[in-house]
């Protein structure tokens, strides 16, 4: 392995440097030569080295930091977006759905199913796709091209990868779904925040939307606040985005359990991708996600998917269809009501203590509680037996807050937890919002 970069073109120089970094000849933290010095060493124009460095930056192989110059970034381990829950605490931090509400696997679930052995068995199950098309038409009004993927984050990542060049701006709600900001950073995309209020994300003032490549909006049960968009705010976003070529990505993860109206995609003049998933009512083992779209991005996602995974397991598709059909509307409504009852009981009890939280009229499995001192609140609640999730990483402003997931709470627990929260906030100074 060469110890110094070689090459006479930007591409060759970039490949040579990438090799040095990959083989750890240049380790994490190593400061790269200046553009001028490396150009002189290689006998090339400084513009050639500058172009090579740009390729490496865009690919995330090197970083540049003002006067520090360019350097090899520190290694990033596999990201775990949720905190480990200490033993003995009630887990309100992990974000998991309520295991007690997941359907049982009946013994006749695989009757008539035969495992496939040929590579030609790829593709979407016609029966499942027909069921999903009908379900989407009845529940969202969407009639569009569809594909199956493994999860909502998978859909968002593939859509952004197809549509956005490194360095592009993507508007996200803040606070946002926990994995989004690390995903954008990994894709080398710039996150632009849109603050939430009770009607959804507010349209940011002084934002040049012609420079926004994509917008990600959570239609209902916004994670982590539970806020659902009002029709007026939804239409305001449609009007704002209409003059631009911005890709609109709609995350509707709670769709099958939602008790709130979906305001429709027909008002968006933009290209859009709609996403929903079965994970909230079938669990993560049975997670299957549906992407619908009205333009070329979904077609490009299909083409790229065909070159990699190629298809979602037909066995998974078969079980998904069987369980979804057996749950039916009544089964889904029962799951939704269980979450909503506990969520409203917790919010109502907090309100009795003078504590108001965002998304009081929303839905979903989370409560978002802004606080003055996040670390102390987490510590105090842990002392009372509750593990809650730190909120600072959910938003670009690092707002001090905690996220509380209700899946492991009973109705009685909701009252006890609210009383403990009130006592905790009182001990830390008044922190009611």
C-alpha positions in Angstrom: 0.0 0.0 0.0 1.4 3.4 -1.0 1.9 5.8 1.9 1.2 8.9 -0.1 -1.6 9.8 -2.5 -1.0 9.4 -6.2 -2.8 10.5 -9.4 -3.0 13.2 -12.0 -6.7 13.7 -12.2 -9.3 14.6 -9.5 -10.9 11.2 -9.7 -7.6 9.3 -9.4 -6.4 11.5 -6.5 -9.7 11.0 -4.7 -9.5 7.3 -5.2 -6.0 7.2 -3.9 -6.8 9.2 -0.8 -9.9 7.1 -0.1 -7.7 4.0 -0.2 -5.3 5.5 2.3 -8.2 6.2 4.6 -9.8 2.9 4.1 -6.6 1.0 5.0 -6.1 3.4 8.0 -2.8 4.6 6.7 -4.4 7.9 7.3 -6.2 7.3 10.6 -9.2 9.1 12.1 -8.2 12.7 13.0 -5.4 12.8 10.4 -5.0 16.2 8.9 -4.8 16.1 5.1 -2.1 18.1 3.2 -3.2 21.6 2.1 -4.5 21.8 -1.5 -1.5 23.8 -2.6 1.1 21.5 -1.0 -0.4 18.4 -2.4 -0.8 19.9 -5.8 2.9 20.9 -5.7 3.9 17.4 -4.6 1.8 15.7 -7.4 2.7 18.3 -10.0 -0.9 19.1 -10.8 -3.0 22.3 -10.8 -4.4 23.2 -7.3 -7.9 23.2 -8.8 -7.5 19.4 -9.5 -6.7 18.7 -5.9 -9.5 21.0 -4.8 -11.9 19.0 -7.0 -10.7 15.7 -5.5 -11.2 17.0 -2.0 -14.7 18.1 -2.9 -15.5 14.6 -4.1 -14.3 13.1 -0.9 -16.3 15.7 1.2 -19.4 15.0 -0.7 -19.0 11.3 -0.1 -18.4 11.8 3.6 -14.9 10.4 3.5 -13.2 13.6 4.7 -14.4 16.7 6.6 -13.4 20.3 6.2 -13.4 22.7 9.2 -12.3 26.2 8.3 -8.8 26.9 9.5 -8.3 23.3 10.6 -8.3 22.4 7.0 -9.4 18.9 5.8 -9.1 15.9 8.0 -10.2 12.2 8.3 -13.4 12.2 10.5 -13.6 10.1 13.6 -15.2 6.7 13.1 -18.9 6.5 13.8 -20.1 3.2 15.4 -23.5 1.7 14.4 -26.1 4.2 15.6 -28.4 3.2 18.4 -31.0 6.0 18.6 -32.6 4.8 21.8 -31.1 4.8 25.3 -30.5 1.6 27.2 -33.1 1.2 30.0 -31.6 0.4 33.4 -32.9 -2.8 35.0 -35.8 -2.4 37.4 -37.2 0.7 35.7 -40.5 0.9 33.8 -39.5 1.3 30.2 -41.0 4.6 28.9 -37.9 5.4 26.9 -37.4 2.8 24.2 -40.3 3.9 22.0 -41.6 0.3 21.6 -45.2 -0.4 20.9 -47.4 -2.2 23.5 -46.5 -5.9 23.2 -49.9 -6.8 24.9 -51.8 -5.4 21.9 -49.9 -7.4 19.2 -52.0 -10.2 17.6 -51.2 -13.8 18.4 -50.0 -16.1 15.6 -52.8 -18.6 15.1 -51.8 -22.2 14.2 -53.5 -22.1 10.8 -51.6 -19.0 9.7 -49.5 -20.8 7.1 -52.1 -23.2 5.8 -51.7 -23.6 2.1 -48.4 -21.6 2.0 -45.3 -23.2 0.4 -41.8 -21.9 0.8 -40.3 -20.6 -2.4 -37.0 -22.0 -3.8 -36.6 -20.1 -7.0 -35.2 -16.6 -7.5 -38.1 -16.0 -9.9 -40.5 -15.8 -6.9 -39.7 -12.1 -6.3 -42.2 -9.3 -6.4 -45.1 -8.1 -4.4 -47.9 -10.4 -3.4 -50.8 -9.7 -5.7 -53.2 -10.4 -2.9 -51.5 -8.1 -0.4 -51.1 -5.3 -2.9 -54.8 -5.5 -3.8 -55.7 -5.4 -0.1 -53.4 -2.4 0.4 -54.7 -0.5 -2.6 -58.2 -0.9 -1.4 -57.3 0.1 2.2 -55.4 3.2 1.0 -58.3 4.2 -1.3 -60.8 3.9 1.5 -58.7 5.4 4.4 -56.6 8.0 2.7 -58.1 8.6 -0.8 -54.7 7.7 -2.4 -54.8 5.9 -5.7 -51.2 5.8 -6.9 -48.2 3.7 -7.8 -47.1 1.5 -4.9 -44.2 -0.5 -3.6 -43.3 -2.5 -0.5 -40.2 -1.8 1.6 -39.0 -2.9 5.0 -39.8 0.2 7.0 -40.7 3.9 7.0 -37.0 4.9 7.5 -36.1 2.7 4.5 -38.7 4.6 2.4 -37.4 8.0 3.5 -33.8 7.1 3.0 -34.4 5.7 -0.5 -36.5 8.7 -1.6 -33.9 11.2 -0.4 -31.0 9.2 -2.0 -32.8 9.2 -5.3 -33.8 12.9 -5.2 -31.2 14.8 -3.2 -27.5 15.5 -4.0 -25.1 15.7 -1.0 -25.3 19.2 0.5 -29.0 19.6 -0.5 -31.4 21.1 2.1 -34.2 19.0 3.6 -36.9 20.6 5.8 -37.9 18.6 8.8 -40.2 19.1 11.7 -38.6 20.0 15.0 -38.7 18.1 17.3 -38.6 15.2 14.8 -38.6 11.4 14.7 -35.4 10.4 16.4 -33.6 8.6 13.5 -34.2 11.5 11.0 -31.3 13.8 11.9 -28.7 11.1 12.0 -30.0 9.8 8.6 -29.7 13.3 7.1 -26.2 13.7 8.4 -25.2 10.3 7.0 -26.6 11.3 3.6 -24.7 14.6 3.8 -27.9 16.6 3.7 -28.6 19.8 5.5 -31.6 19.8 7.9 -33.7 22.9 7.9 -36.1 23.1 11.0 -39.8 23.8 11.0 -41.1 24.4 14.5 -44.2 22.6 15.6 -47.3 24.0 17.1 -50.8 22.5 17.8 -51.7 22.5 14.1 -48.5 20.9 12.7 -45.2 22.3 11.4 -45.2 26.1 11.0 -44.0 27.3 7.7 -40.6 28.9 8.4 -40.3 32.6 7.6 -37.5 33.8 5.4 -37.0 30.4 3.9 -36.2 30.2 0.2 -38.2 27.1 -0.8 -36.6 27.1 -4.2 -33.5 25.9 -2.3 -35.3 23.1 -0.4 -34.9 19.7 -2.1 -37.4 17.8 0.1 -39.8 18.4 2.9 -40.7 15.6 5.4 -44.1 16.0 7.2 -45.8 13.7 9.7 -49.5 13.8 8.8 -50.8 12.3 12.1 -49.5 11.2 15.5 -46.3 13.2 15.0 -43.4 11.6 16.7 -42.6 12.7 19.4 -45.4 15.2 20.2 -48.5 13.4 18.9 -49.7 16.5 17.0 -51.9 16.0 14.0 -52.1 18.6 11.2 -55.1 20.8 10.9 -56.7 21.0 7.5 -55.8 24.7 7.4 -52.1 24.1 8.1 -52.0 21.2 5.6 -53.5 23.4 2.9 -51.0 26.2 3.8 -48.1 23.8 3.1 -49.7 22.8 -0.2 -49.9 26.4 -1.3 -46.4 27.2 -0.1 -44.8 24.3 -1.9 -46.8 24.4 -5.1 -44.5 26.9 -7.0 -41.4 24.8 -6.3 -40.0 21.5 -7.3 -39.6 20.3 -3.8 -40.2 16.6 -3.1 -42.9 16.1 -0.4 -42.4 13.0 1.8 -45.4 12.3 4.0 -44.8 10.0 7.0 -48.2 8.6 8.1 -46.9 5.8 10.3 -50.0 5.8 12.5 -52.4 5.6 9.6 -54.0 2.2 10.4 -54.6 3.3 14.1 -55.4 6.9 13.5 -58.7 8.3 14.9 -58.0 11.7 13.1 -58.7 12.6 9.5 -56.1 12.4 6.7 -56.3 15.6 4.7 -55.3 14.0 1.4 -52.5 14.2 -1.2 -54.5 15.6 -4.1 -53.8 19.2 -3.0 -50.0 18.8 -3.5 -48.9 20.0 -6.9 -45.4 18.7 -6.1 -44.1 15.2 -6.6 -44.8 13.3 -3.4 -44.0 10.1 -1.6 -46.5 8.8 1.0 -45.3 6.3 3.6 -47.0 4.1 6.1 -46.1 0.9 8.0 -47.6 -2.1 9.8 -45.1 -2.0 12.7 -47.5 -0.1 15.0 -50.1 -2.8 15.0 -48.2 -5.9 14.0 -44.8 -5.2 15.7 -41.3 -5.0 14.4 -41.1 -8.7 13.5 -43.9 -8.1 11.0 -42.8 -4.7 9.8 -43.8 -4.0 6.2 -43.9 -0.5 4.8 -45.9 0.8 1.9 -44.7 3.6 -0.3 -47.1 5.4 -2.7 -46.0 8.1 -5.1 -47.0 10.2 -8.1 -43.8 10.7 -10.0 -40.4 9.5 -11.1 -38.8 9.2 -7.6 -40.9 6.1 -6.7 -40.0 4.6 -10.2 -36.3 5.2 -9.5 -36.7 3.7 -6.0 -38.3 0.6 -7.6 -35.4 0.3 -10.1 -32.8 0.6 -7.4 -34.6 -1.8 -5.1 -34.6 -4.4 -8.0 -30.8 -4.2 -8.1 -30.4 -4.9 -4.4 -33.0 -6.7 -2.1 -35.3 -7.2 -5.1 -38.3 -8.1 -3.0 -39.8 -8.3 0.4 -40.1 -11.9 1.7 -43.2 -13.5 0.3 -43.6 -15.3 3.6 -43.6 -12.0 5.4 -46.1 -10.6 2.9 -48.4 -13.7 3.4 -48.4 -13.4 7.2 -48.9 -9.6 7.0 -52.0 -10.0 4.9 -53.4 -12.7 7.1 -52.9 -10.8 10.3 -54.1 -7.5 8.9 -57.3 -9.1 7.5 -58.0 -11.0 10.7 -57.6 -7.8 12.9 -60.1 -6.0 10.7 -61.4 -2.5 11.4 -62.7 -3.5 14.8 -59.3 -5.0 15.9 -57.4 -1.9 14.8 -59.9 0.4 16.4 -59.5 -1.5 19.7 -55.7 -1.0 19.6 -56.1 2.7 18.7 -58.6 3.3 21.6 -56.2 1.6 24.1 -53.4 4.0 23.2 -55.6 7.0 23.1 -57.3 6.3 26.4 -54.0 6.0 28.2 -52.5 9.1 26.4 -55.5 11.2 27.3 -55.5 10.0 30.9 -51.9 11.0 31.3 -52.4 14.3 29.6 -55.5 15.0 31.6 -53.8 14.2 35.0 -50.9 16.4 34.0 -53.3 19.2 33.2 -54.8 18.9 36.7 -51.3 19.7 38.0 -51.1 22.7 35.8 -48.7 21.0 33.3 -49.7 21.4 29.7 -47.9 19.4 27.0 -47.8 19.8 23.2 -50.3 17.7 21.2 -53.0 17.6 23.8 -55.6 16.9 21.0 -53.2 14.6 19.1 -52.7 10.8 19.2 -50.0 8.2 19.1 -47.8 6.5 21.6 -45.7 9.4 22.9 -45.9 12.4 25.1 -43.4 15.3 24.7 -42.6 17.2 27.8 -40.4 20.4 27.6 -38.5 20.9 30.9 -35.9 23.3 32.2 -33.3 20.7 33.2 -33.5 17.5 31.2 -30.8 15.6 33.0 -32.3 16.3 36.5 -35.8 15.3 35.4 -34.5 12.0 33.9 -32.6 11.3 37.1 -35.6 12.2 39.4 -38.0 10.1 37.4 -35.6 7.2 37.4 -35.5 7.4 41.2 -39.2 7.0 41.2 -39.0 3.9 38.9 -39.5 5.5 35.4 -37.1 5.5 32.5 -37.8 8.3 30.0 -36.0 9.3 26.9 -33.8 12.4 26.6 -35.3 14.9 24.2 -32.4 17.1 23.2 -31.4 14.8 20.3 -34.8 15.1 18.7 -34.4 18.7 17.5 -31.8 20.9 16.0 -32.2 23.5 18.7 -31.4 20.9 21.4 -34.5 21.9 23.3 -34.5 20.5 26.8 -37.3 17.9 27.0 -38.2 14.3 27.7 -40.2 11.9 25.6 -42.5 9.5 27.3 -43.8 6.4 25.5 -47.0 5.1 26.9 -46.9 1.5 25.6 -45.8 0.0 29.0 -48.3 2.0 31.1 -51.6 0.8 32.5 -54.4 3.3 33.0 -53.6 3.4 36.8 -49.9 4.0 35.9 -50.9 7.1 34.0 -52.1 8.8 37.2 -49.1 7.7 39.2 -46.7 8.8 36.6 -48.4 12.2 36.2 -48.2 12.7 40.0 -44.5 11.8 39.9 -43.8 14.1 37.1 -45.5 17.0 38.9 -43.5 16.3 42.0 -40.3 16.1 39.9 -40.9 19.4 38.2 -41.8 21.0 41.4 -38.5 19.9 42.9 -36.6 21.3 39.9 -38.4 24.6 39.9 -41.7 25.3 38.2 -41.6 23.9 34.7 -45.1 23.9 33.4 -45.7 24.7 29.7 
